């Protein structure tokens, strides 16, 4: 699935930190896929200021991330929980559309 830098960062922040062994194993692999490698750090020139992350948009902004069926279920559940708890924010919008849809 094609994900922008901002979407990858938001997904990393909403993935569960607790669960059964199988879920945690899938989440660990998903975190590795969503994270940024050394080449991307050089390319995007990440900077962190006052708790916010900035990067060079001229270098491109998206990457195709392989997300399996169970990993997708975990993401959908996290987004649906945010929605049910009325804690969705604008930064979740594009992810909600991609993973959950207009339900």
N, C-alpha and C positions, 0 to 999 in steps of 0.2 A: 504494500500500500504506500502510495506517495504521501510523505508527511513533511511539512515545513519545519524549520528549526523551532519555531515557537510551539508548534504542536508536539514535537518530541519532548521539549522541556516540560510542557504541561502534563503530558502523559506520564512522564517520570514522577511527577509530583502526586498523581492520583492513584498510582498502583498500590495495591494492598501491601502492608508490611507484616501482616499476620495471616495465617491460614493453615491448611493441612500441608503435608510434605510435598505432594504433587503440585499444588498451586504455587508454593514458594519456589519450587524448582523451575516452573514455567515462568514465573515473574522474574526470577534471576536472569534467565536467558533473554527475556524480553527487555529487561533493563540494559543488558549488554548490547543488544541490537539498537536500542534507542539512544544510547550514549554516543559521545563523540570521540573519534579516534584522534591520534596525533596529527594526521594530515588535515583533518577537518579543523582542528584548533588553529593550525597555521593558516589555512585557507580563510576561515571566517574571522580570525583575529578577535576572539572573545575577550570582553572586558567586563568586569563586575564592579559596579559603582552603587553605593547606597542600597545594597540588597537587590539590585536589578542587573540583568545580564544584557549586554549589548554585543552586536556583531556586525560585520561588514556584509551588507545585503548585496553588494555588487558581485560577490563571489558566487552567487546562486543561493537558493534557499531551501531546496527540498532534496529528499533522498527516498529511494524505494526501500521500505522495510518489510521483511518477510514476517507476517503475523499469522500464526497458526490458529486453528479453530478454537482451541481451549483458551489461548491468549486473548483472542478476540472476545470470547465470553467474559473473561475477567475484566476487560476494558469496558464492555457494555454494562456489566453489573456495577462497576465503579461509577460510571456516568449516570446510570439510572438511579443509583442511590443518592447522588448529588441532586438530581432532579427531584426525587421524592422528598428529600430533606429541604428543598427549596434553597440549595446552596450552589446552584450553577452560576457561573460568572461568565462575562463576555469572553474571556480567554478559553472557555470550554465549548463555545458555540460551534466552531468548525469541526471539532472532534465529535461532538454530539451528532451533528448532521452526517458525518462520515460513518460512524459506528452504529448509531441508533436509528437515525432517520427522522422523519417528520411525524412519528406516531402520535 
